[in-house]
Amino acid sequence: MGARNSLFGLVPLDPMPAYLTPLISRGSAIIDKCSAVVYVGIGRPKKADGLQEVHRMKKYFPAGADGTVWIVTISLMALLLLLLVLAGGITSMPAAAAITLYAVAGAIGLILLIGWLAKPIQYEIRDDSLSIVRSFPFSKITIGRSEIKDVRHVRLKSITPASVAVAWVFGYAGRFSSKELGAFSLFATSPRDAVLISAKQNYVISPANPKRFIQDLSGKK
């Protein structure tokens, strides 16, 4: 029959050596078991005959963008670069002045680092939970969907830190308060276009598409 079927036109697949038959059969059986649940789209499994349907929804929403946050962040980066250039480029600068420049540059660099580590990257919706994913490893915040009492769109006009918090640099992270909501945990990049999650405590987040996020988290179409 010749090499009618081939892999990339190089390895003939027909006829098959007899010693490969049991290996192929075993591998095919394993693949059949692993693919018993076939996902169509996101979180829509197709049930195979004789097997229980498994639902494993996972949807990702990136954090939204806020112009003011990025203006502040880029300005701080530019100032840090300028201070480093001045401190390292002016050889006739007095030692005290150079130390001061390096100290200010170090403080700005620390602020940028903390802001970047604390900033939210994305929000994950799963069957049983909502997770807030941040830049810092192992800092994911998970909220059980059974704990969520209400989800709604909010536009916060003014907020104030209620405890240790990061604001304006890469986003917002920590405890804040406002006249509309009182105290809440804010993990967002744009509080003026955000989503309120009412659970054991209030969380405010800012997915890029708030309307779609609320629909998916609420289970509405």
Buried (B, 14 or more C-beta within 10 A) or exposed (E): EEEEEEEEEEEBEEEEEEEEEEEEEEEEEEEEEEEBBEBEEEBEBEEBEEEEEEEEBEBEBBBBEBEEBBEBBEEBBEEBEEBBEBBEEEEEBEEEEBEBBBEBBEEBBEBBEBBBBBBBBBBBBBEEBBBBBBBBEEBEBEBEBEEBEEBEEBEBEEBEBBEEBBBBBBBBBBBBBBEEBEEBBBBBBBBBBBBBBBBEEBBBBBBBEBEEBBEBBEEEE
